[in-house]
Amino acid sequence: MEIFFDALGVVFLWLAVEYCLRRETADSLDEASMVPFADDPEVARRVELATGKTVKAVAPEVAKPGWVNLEM
């Protein structure tokens, strides 16, 4: 009986993941995998050179005159 419930749990998990990713395309999943590198232009450039895929990098925040950026 325990094996049945284990298998049922695995099937339910697989169906839940399939349901959540049903509208995703290969391109959108590939772009999502590059998001962790988007905030550092130097790392984004190295990832582009290593993988050949483009990373939509975001420019780092520039301090405004009279304001100080604190590192936390």
trRosetta pair geometry for C-beta under 8 A, 3 or more apart (Angstrom, degrees):
i j d omega theta_ij theta_ji phi_ij phi_ji
1 4 5.6 -51 -157 30 37 116
1 5 6.7 30 151 -13 67 103
2 5 5.9 -57 -151 39 35 107
2 6 6.3 38 151 -21 67 106
3 6 5.5 -52 -146 37 33 115
3 7 6.3 32 156 -16 66 106
4 7 5.9 -58 -149 39 27 108
4 8 6.2 29 152 -20 64 109
5 8 5.4 -51 -142 38 34 115
5 9 6.3 40 154 -23 64 103
6 9 5.7 -53 -151 33 30 113
6 10 6.6 29 152 -17 63 104
7 10 5.7 -51 -148 35 35 112
7 11 6.4 34 153 -17 66 106
8 11 5.8 -54 -146 38 31 111
8 12 6.2 34 153 -20 65 107
9 12 5.7 -54 -145 37 30 112
9 13 6.3 31 155 -19 64 105
10 13 5.8 -53 -148 36 30 112
10 14 6.4 30 154 -18 64 107
11 14 5.7 -54 -147 37 30 111
11 15 6.3 28 155 -16 65 108
12 15 5.8 -57 -146 40 30 108
12 16 6.2 32 154 -22 65 107
13 16 5.7 -55 -146 35 29 112
13 17 6.5 27 157 -16 64 105
14 17 6.0 -55 -149 37 30 108
14 18 6.3 30 153 -17 64 109
15 18 5.6 -54 -144 40 32 114
15 19 6.2 36 155 -23 65 106
16 19 5.7 -53 -147 34 29 113
16 20 6.4 27 155 -17 63 107
17 20 5.8 -56 -146 38 32 109
17 21 6.2 5 163 3 67 114
18 21 6.3 -72 -140 51 25 93
18 22 6.5 57 155 -70 62 84
19 22 5.8 -19 -153 -30 29 117
21 24 4.7 -52 -165 24 75 125
21 29 7.8 35 -153 -82 116 123
24 28 5.2 -131 -156 81 77 122
24 29 5.4 78 161 -54 123 97
25 28 4.8 94 50 8 79 99
25 29 7.0 -148 90 -1 41 88
26 29 5.9 -59 -148 41 30 109
26 30 6.1 33 153 -22 65 109
27 30 5.6 -55 -145 37 30 112
27 31 6.3 30 155 -18 65 106
28 31 5.7 -51 -145 37 32 112
28 32 6.3 36 153 -21 63 106
29 32 5.5 -51 -146 35 32 114
29 33 6.6 37 153 -24 62 102
30 33 5.8 -52 -154 29 32 112
30 34 7.2 25 150 -15 61 105
30 53 6.8 -133 168 -146 113 147
31 34 5.9 -62 -158 35 37 109
31 35 7.4 62 145 -48 64 86
31 56 7.5 19 -155 5 102 117
32 35 5.7 -21 -160 -14 43 119
34 37 5.8 -63 -173 43 66 108
34 38 6.7 87 134 -55 81 93
34 44 8.0 72 179 -132 102 88
34 47 7.0 147 -137 134 92 144
34 53 6.5 -136 -77 118 135 123
34 54 7.9 48 -164 102 170 43
34 55 4.7 -154 178 -114 124 84
34 56 7.3 102 111 21 126 73
35 38 5.5 -38 -153 -5 43 123
37 40 6.6 -79 -166 53 57 90
37 43 5.1 -136 -150 120 92 105
37 44 4.8 139 143 -90 100 67
37 47 4.8 3 -168 -7 169 157
37 55 5.2 -58 97 -147 115 150
37 57 7.5 -61 127 -95 78 87
38 44 6.2 66 -111 -90 32 126
38 55 6.0 -156 -90 170 67 99
38 56 5.9 0 -125 85 117 66
38 57 5.4 -174 -155 -116 57 43
38 58 5.3 54 150 0 95 92
39 57 7.6 -176 -59 -155 9 73
39 58 5.7 -18 -104 56 54 107
39 60 7.3 81 176 -94 73 73
40 43 4.0 44 97 22 118 113
40 44 6.3 167 87 -18 60 86
40 57 7.6 -83 79 -141 29 111
40 60 7.6 36 -108 -70 47 108
41 44 5.4 -55 -142 37 32 116
41 45 6.3 36 157 -23 66 102
41 57 4.7 97 -105 167 68 150
41 59 7.1 15 -54 -111 125 49
41 60 7.1 -97 -7 -24 104 94
42 45 5.8 -51 -152 31 31 111
42 46 6.7 28 151 -15 63 104
43 46 5.6 -54 -150 37 36 111
43 47 6.3 36 152 -19 68 105
44 47 5.7 -54 -146 37 31 111
44 48 6.4 35 153 -21 64 104
44 55 4.0 -147 -156 93 97 138
44 57 3.9 -174 58 -80 174 119
45 48 5.7 -53 -150 34 31 113
45 49 6.5 30 152 -17 64 104
45 55 8.0 -114 -54 47 29 123
45 57 7.8 -12 -43 -47 69 153
46 49 5.7 -54 -149 37 33 110
46 50 6.2 27 155 -16 67 110
47 50 5.7 -58 -142 41 31 108
47 51 5.8 -4 170 10 69 115
47 53 7.6 -45 140 67 92 90
47 55 5.5 63 82 -40 122 143
48 51 6.7 -70 -129 52 20 86
48 52 7.3 63 -179 -108 54 9
48 53 6.6 -119 -122 76 59 47
48 54 6.1 28 -119 -114 112 40
48 55 5.5 -117 -60 7 96 98
49 52 8.0 19 -168 -66 16 47
59 62 7.7 -16 140 -30 112 98
61 69 6.8 148 104 -110 112 140
63 67 5.8 -161 -172 86 82 88
63 68 6.7 2 -147 -128 130 26
63 69 4.8 -115 -89 -17 101 106
64 67 4.3 43 64 25 91 126
